[in-house]
Amino acid sequence: MKRILLAAIGSLGDIHPMIAIGLALQSRGHEIIFATSSYYHKRLEQFGFTVRTLRPDSINPTDIDMLASLMDLRQGTCRLMRDYIFANINDTYEDLLAFSESVDAILVTELVYAGRLVADVRKIPWAFLALSPGTFFSTHDMPVLPGAEGFSFLTKFGPSVNEGLIQLGKFSCASWPAPYHRLRNSLGLQPQDNPIFAAKFSPHLVLAAFSSVLGRPQVDWPKSAVVTGFAYHDSVPDLFEKDKESNNERLAKFLAKGEAPIVFTLGSAAMFVPGDFYHESLEAARRLNRRAIFLMGQNTLFEDLPQTMLAVDYLPFQDIFPQAAAIVHQGGVGTSAQALRAGKPTLCVPFSHDQPDNAARLERLGTSLSLSRQKYRAAAVAARLSTLLEGKANPHVVRAAAVAARMKNETNDGDGADKAADCILKMIDDG
């Protein structure tokens, strides 16, 4: 039996794939130590994982001002990286150093940059989990950067121009990881480049945990990268567990009464700072005279809706997305993965971080359209949904179904979590 430390910082979009991989490893008889925010402990303990609190642990889902600041399209990534992740890097390192005693390997997500420091000090094999293609910053598959979408047209000029854009990005955030570099130096480790870019990748194993329909391996990816496919896990967040049975019953009754609905959701993080999203969505559904389901999280649920509409706090995406006509969402990679697997066309409304890039990839794939938060108004939403759904053999509908079929073929020899588990165990065996 191996002891494997999983460490994650982020939303359920970051936690769910790690749960899937942890369960796959556990099913093979290995012990999982899961280090993350205390907010997720109750959820993780039910799977039999050993759970530890990983600092920083100060993001409170009920602190709307903090979440709005971190989800801001222009400054959110800077605030998250500079003021939260790197400002607390010493605490993260101390925690992981303690948790990693006598473990055989470490798996970390984006943002857990202290993981490499611990692995280097303890000389433990470690793996990096990449949840979306944009994290690779490939000059051959340049991501759309949050707050810099206006520069995306330059990517068509090829790798040399993209390299310039990446260097500009490195320059703009060069000061953020200063605490990381100071800590690394104090540990007597060799200097590194900015860990937001290539220095975050493990020379042992990089798990590209997404489908090849979203991003294919590039020549400038790390040699240790392996595309596993999406690692799916879905469950009702603890915040809404009490409503699980009643929501399922309401859903079944609603679906039995008419045509497939449009589903409006903001995933697991943006739902805390929705702005006018739900009210504009309601008006768009009314204009289209379409059945609709609103997954509203902790927001005040709509009341007095017509029988053609349903508002609930939460439903597992794996349950509701296959029943939808179309899905309107924030572009998080976890939500995008579930929508792609369901084979449904989507309208993406990116909020921050990797979401603008995910939205752009879905649009290039032919399954989706995009609309900025600033332009998310009922008339524009209704117009785009009409484009996604109207007409016989609608190209977006046809393409979404074809992509889902292609993804199903990818998993004939095991899903993303199983492939990731196999790769981690091989990494350990190889030493």
C-alpha positions in Angstrom: 0.0 0.0 0.0 1.2 3.5 -1.0 0.5 6.7 1.0 -0.3 9.5 -1.4 -0.7 13.2 -0.5 -3.2 15.2 -2.6 -3.1 18.9 -2.1 -5.6 21.4 -3.7 -6.6 25.0 -3.3 -9.6 26.4 -5.1 -13.3 25.8 -5.8 -15.2 22.5 -6.4 -13.9 22.7 -10.0 -10.4 22.0 -8.5 -11.6 19.7 -5.7 -13.8 17.3 -7.7 -11.1 16.0 -10.1 -8.8 15.4 -7.1 -11.6 13.4 -5.4 -12.1 11.3 -8.5 -8.3 10.5 -8.7 -8.2 9.9 -4.9 -11.1 7.4 -5.2 -9.4 5.7 -8.1 -6.2 5.3 -6.1 -8.1 4.3 -3.0 -9.9 1.6 -5.0 -6.5 0.1 -5.7 -5.8 -0.3 -2.0 -3.8 2.9 -1.4 -4.1 5.5 1.4 -5.1 9.0 0.5 -4.2 12.1 2.6 -6.2 15.0 1.2 -5.0 18.5 2.2 -7.3 21.4 1.3 -9.5 24.1 2.8 -11.5 23.2 6.0 -14.6 24.1 4.0 -14.4 20.8 2.2 -13.5 18.5 5.1 -17.0 17.1 5.7 -17.3 16.2 2.0 -13.9 14.5 1.9 -14.2 12.5 5.1 -17.2 10.6 3.8 -14.9 9.0 1.2 -12.6 7.6 3.9 -9.7 10.0 3.1 -7.4 11.3 5.8 -8.1 15.0 5.7 -5.9 17.9 6.7 -6.4 21.6 6.6 -4.1 23.4 4.2 -3.4 27.1 4.6 -4.2 29.7 3.4 -7.7 28.8 4.7 -9.3 32.2 4.9 -11.6 32.4 1.9 -15.2 32.3 3.2 -17.9 31.6 0.6 -20.2 33.9 2.6 -17.8 36.8 2.2 -19.2 38.3 -0.9 -16.9 41.3 -1.1 -13.8 39.0 -0.9 -15.2 36.6 -3.6 -16.1 39.5 -5.9 -12.6 40.9 -5.6 -11.1 37.5 -6.4 -13.5 36.9 -9.3 -12.9 40.3 -10.9 -12.0 39.9 -14.6 -9.3 42.5 -14.6 -7.7 42.1 -11.2 -9.0 38.9 -9.8 -6.1 36.7 -10.9 -3.5 39.1 -9.6 -5.3 39.4 -6.2 -5.6 35.6 -5.9 -2.0 34.9 -6.8 -0.2 37.8 -5.2 -2.3 38.5 -2.1 -3.5 35.1 -1.3 -1.3 32.3 -2.7 2.1 33.8 -2.6 1.6 36.0 0.4 0.9 32.8 2.4 3.4 30.5 0.7 5.4 29.9 4.0 2.2 28.6 5.7 1.4 26.3 2.8 4.9 25.0 2.8 4.9 24.3 6.5 1.6 22.4 6.3 2.7 20.3 3.3 6.1 19.5 4.9 4.3 18.1 8.0 1.6 16.2 5.9 4.2 14.6 3.6 6.1 12.7 6.2 6.3 9.1 5.1 4.3 9.6 2.0 5.3 7.9 -1.3 4.1 10.7 -3.7 2.5 14.1 -3.9 -0.1 15.3 -6.3 -0.8 19.1 -6.4 -3.2 21.3 -8.4 -2.5 24.7 -9.8 -2.0 27.3 -6.9 -0.2 24.7 -4.7 3.2 26.0 -5.7 4.7 25.0 -2.4 4.2 21.4 -3.4 7.4 21.5 -5.5 9.4 22.9 -2.7 8.3 20.1 -0.3 8.9 17.5 -2.9 12.4 18.8 -3.6 13.3 19.0 0.1 11.9 15.5 0.9 13.1 14.1 -2.5 9.6 12.6 -3.1 8.2 12.0 -6.6 5.4 14.4 -7.3 2.9 15.2 -10.0 1.2 18.4 -11.2 -2.5 18.3 -12.2 -3.4 20.6 -15.1 -7.2 21.0 -15.3 -7.3 23.1 -18.5 -5.1 23.6 -21.6 -4.4 27.2 -20.9 -2.3 26.4 -17.9 0.5 25.2 -20.3 0.9 28.7 -21.9 1.9 27.0 -25.2 3.1 29.4 -27.9 1.4 26.9 -30.4 -1.9 27.0 -28.5 -2.0 30.3 -26.9 -4.5 30.8 -24.1 -6.9 33.8 -23.8 -5.7 35.6 -20.7 -8.2 37.1 -18.2 -8.5 40.8 -18.7 -6.5 40.8 -21.9 -9.0 39.3 -24.3 -8.4 42.3 -26.6 -4.9 41.0 -27.4 -6.2 37.5 -28.5 -6.3 38.5 -32.2 -2.5 38.6 -32.1 -2.3 34.9 -31.5 -3.1 34.2 -35.2 0.4 35.5 -36.1 2.0 32.4 -34.7 4.4 31.2 -32.0 6.9 34.1 -32.3 4.2 36.6 -31.5 2.8 34.4 -28.8 6.2 34.1 -27.2 6.2 37.9 -27.0 2.8 37.9 -25.4 3.9 35.3 -22.8 7.1 37.3 -22.0 4.9 40.4 -21.5 2.7 38.3 -19.2 5.7 37.2 -17.2 6.9 40.8 -16.9 3.5 42.0 -15.7 3.4 39.4 -12.8 7.2 39.1 -12.1 6.9 40.5 -8.6 4.0 38.3 -7.5 6.0 35.2 -6.5 8.8 37.1 -4.6 7.9 35.2 -1.3 8.2 31.9 -3.2 11.7 32.8 -4.4 12.8 33.9 -1.0 11.5 30.7 0.6 13.2 28.6 -2.1 16.5 30.4 -1.5 16.2 29.9 2.3 15.8 26.2 1.8 19.0 26.0 -0.2 17.3 25.1 -3.4 18.4 26.1 -6.9 16.7 29.3 -8.2 13.7 28.9 -10.6 11.7 31.0 -13.0 8.2 32.2 -12.2 6.3 29.2 -10.8 3.1 30.5 -12.5 4.7 29.4 -15.8 6.9 26.4 -16.6 8.5 26.1 -13.1 5.3 24.7 -11.7 5.5 21.5 -13.9 6.8 18.3 -12.4 9.7 16.6 -14.2 8.2 13.3 -13.0 4.6 13.7 -14.2 2.2 16.3 -15.5 -1.4 15.1 -15.7 -3.3 17.0 -18.4 -6.8 16.1 -17.0 -8.9 17.2 -19.9 -10.1 15.8 -23.1 -8.1 16.2 -26.3 -11.2 17.9 -27.8 -10.3 20.9 -25.6 -6.6 20.9 -26.1 -4.0 18.6 -27.7 -0.4 18.1 -26.7 2.0 20.7 -28.1 5.7 20.5 -28.8 6.4 23.0 -26.0 4.5 21.1 -23.4 6.7 19.4 -20.7 8.0 16.0 -21.8 6.4 14.5 -18.7 2.8 15.5 -19.7 0.2 12.9 -20.2 -3.4 13.6 -21.4 -5.7 11.5 -19.3 -9.1 13.0 -20.2 -11.5 14.6 -17.7 -11.6 13.2 -14.2 -15.3 13.4 -13.4 -16.8 13.7 -10.0 -20.1 15.3 -9.1 -22.1 15.6 -5.9 -24.3 18.1 -4.0 -22.2 20.6 -2.1 -22.6 20.4 1.7 -24.3 23.8 1.6 -27.3 22.3 -0.3 -27.3 18.7 1.0 -30.5 19.2 3.0 -32.4 20.0 -0.3 -31.1 17.0 -2.3 -34.1 14.7 -2.1 -36.7 17.5 -2.6 -34.8 19.0 -5.5 -34.5 15.6 -7.2 -38.3 15.1 -6.8 -39.1 18.6 -8.2 -36.7 18.0 -11.1 -38.4 14.7 -12.1 -41.8 16.2 -12.0 -40.7 19.3 -14.0 -38.9 17.3 -16.7 -42.0 15.1 -17.2 -44.2 18.1 -18.1 -42.6 19.3 -21.3 -39.7 19.8 -23.7 -36.0 19.9 -22.6 -35.2 23.2 -20.7 -32.4 25.7 -20.9 -30.3 25.3 -17.8 -28.7 28.5 -16.3 -25.8 28.0 -13.8 -22.7 29.7 -12.5 -20.8 26.7 -11.3 -19.5 26.5 -7.7 -17.7 29.8 -7.3 -19.2 32.5 -9.6 -22.6 31.6 -8.1 -21.6 33.6 -5.0 -21.2 36.8 -7.0 -23.8 36.5 -9.8 -24.6 40.2 -10.3 -27.6 40.4 -12.7 -27.0 37.0 -14.2 -30.1 35.3 -12.9 -32.5 38.2 -13.5 -31.3 38.7 -17.0 -31.5 34.9 -17.6 -35.1 34.8 -16.4 -36.1 37.6 -18.8 -34.3 35.9 -21.7 -36.2 32.7 -21.0 -39.4 34.6 -21.0 -38.6 36.3 -24.3 -37.9 33.0 -25.9 -40.9 31.4 -24.3 -38.7 28.5 -23.4 -38.7 26.1 -20.4 -35.9 26.9 -18.1 -34.1 25.7 -14.9 -32.1 28.1 -12.7 -29.5 26.6 -10.5 -29.1 29.6 -8.1 -26.8 28.4 -5.3 -27.2 30.4 -2.1 -28.9 33.3 -3.9 -32.6 34.0 -3.1 -34.6 31.6 -5.3 -37.1 33.0 -7.8 -40.7 32.7 -6.5 -44.0 32.6 -8.4 -42.5 31.2 -11.5 -44.7 29.9 -14.3 -44.9 26.1 -14.6 -42.5 26.2 -17.5 -39.6 27.3 -15.1 -37.9 25.9 -12.1 -35.5 27.5 -9.6 -33.5 25.3 -7.2 -30.3 25.9 -5.3 -28.3 23.0 -6.7 -28.5 19.8 -8.7 -25.6 17.6 -9.8 -24.6 18.6 -13.3 -24.3 14.9 -14.3 -28.0 14.6 -13.5 -29.4 17.8 -15.1 -27.1 18.6 -18.1 -28.1 15.5 -20.2 -31.8 16.6 -19.8 -31.1 20.2 -21.1 -31.7 21.7 -24.5 -28.8 24.1 -23.9 -26.7 25.2 -20.9 -25.7 28.8 -20.0 -22.6 28.8 -17.7 -19.5 30.7 -16.5 -17.0 28.7 -18.4 -15.3 26.9 -15.5 -13.5 23.8 -16.7 -15.5 21.4 -14.5 -18.8 22.8 -15.8 -17.5 22.8 -19.3 -16.4 19.2 -19.0 -19.9 18.1 -17.8 -21.6 20.1 -20.6 -19.3 18.5 -23.3 -20.0 15.0 -21.9 -23.7 15.7 -22.0 -23.5 16.7 -25.6 -25.3 20.0 -25.3 -24.7 23.4 -26.8 -23.6 26.1 -24.4 -23.5 29.8 -23.9 -20.5 30.8 -21.9 -20.3 34.0 -19.7 -16.7 34.1 -18.4 -16.1 35.6 -15.0 -12.3 35.3 -14.5 -9.2 33.2 -14.3 -9.2 30.4 -16.9 -12.8 30.9 -17.9 -12.2 33.3 -20.9 -9.8 30.8 -22.4 -12.2 27.8 -21.8 -15.0 29.8 -23.4 -12.9 30.6 -26.4 -11.9 26.9 -26.8 -15.6 25.8 -26.7 -16.5 28.4 -29.3 -13.7 27.2 -31.6 -14.9 23.6 -31.0 -18.3 24.6 -32.5 -20.4 23.7 -29.4 -20.7 27.1 -27.9 -21.1 30.8 -28.1 -19.8 33.4 -25.7 -21.1 36.6 -24.1 -19.1 38.9 -21.8 -20.4 39.7 -18.3 -20.7 43.3 -19.3 -23.0 42.5 -22.2 -25.0 39.8 -20.5 -28.5 41.3 -21.0 -31.7 39.5 -21.8 -32.0 40.6 -25.4 -28.4 39.5 -26.2 -28.8 36.3 -24.3 -32.1 35.4 -26.1 -30.5 36.2 -29.5 -27.5 33.9 -28.8 -29.7 31.1 -27.4 -31.8 31.3 -30.6 -28.7 30.9 -32.7 -27.7 27.8 -30.6 -31.1 26.1 -30.8 -33.3 27.2 -33.7 -33.5 25.4 -37.0 -33.5 21.8 -38.1 -30.1 20.2 -37.8 -28.7 23.2 -35.9 -24.9 23.1 -36.3 -24.2 23.7 -32.6 -26.6 21.0 -31.5 -25.1 18.5 -34.1 -21.5 19.4 -33.2 -22.2 19.1 -29.4 -23.5 15.6 -29.9 -20.6 14.6 -32.1 -18.1 15.9 -29.6 -19.7 14.0 -26.8 -19.5 10.8 -28.9 -15.8 11.4 -29.6 -15.2 11.9 -25.9 -17.0 8.7 -25.1 -14.7 6.9 -27.5 -11.7 8.3 -25.6 -12.8 6.7 -22.4 -13.2 3.1 -23.7 -10.0 2.1 -22.0 -10.8 3.9 -18.7 -11.8 7.4 -17.6 -9.5 10.3 -16.7 -9.3 9.4 -13.0 -8.3 5.8 -13.7 -5.7 6.9 -16.2 -4.3 9.5 -13.8 -4.1 6.9 -11.0 -2.3 4.5 -13.3 0.2 7.2 -14.1 0.8 8.2 -10.5 1.5 4.6 -9.5 3.9 4.1 -12.3 5.7 7.3 -11.3 6.1 5.8 -7.8 7.3 2.5 -9.1 9.8 4.2 -11.4 11.2 6.0 -8.4 
